[in-house]
Amino acid sequence: MMAKNEINAKQVSNYWRSPADRPQVLAVEDDGKFVTVAFTQDNGERVVARFQISGWKVAPRAEIERVMRILARSPIRVAGARLTNR
């Protein structure tokens, strides 16, 4: 079941005025973290944009494991003012 703000492929294909106006994926980098897409704006101008993922609904298992490994390590040295007066 789709959420209210999600759209399906048929809705997307009906939105574009002609096949030439459809978005075109030019490149995918770093396992999908970055993507370059060419698309036509409402004013008819064809533009190329680079998008980056900023979050997930559910993070991939590899990312969760990587973050948990980092969080499990304690800091080796902390710089800053001393908190005790010896």
PyMOL commands that set and color helices and strands:
alter all, ss='L'
color gray80, all
select helices_A, chain A and resi 9-15+19-21+30-32+61-72
alter helices_A, ss='H'
color red, helices_A
select strands_A, chain A and resi 24-29+34-40+46-52
alter strands_A, ss='S'
color yellow, strands_A
deselect
rebuild
show_as cartoon
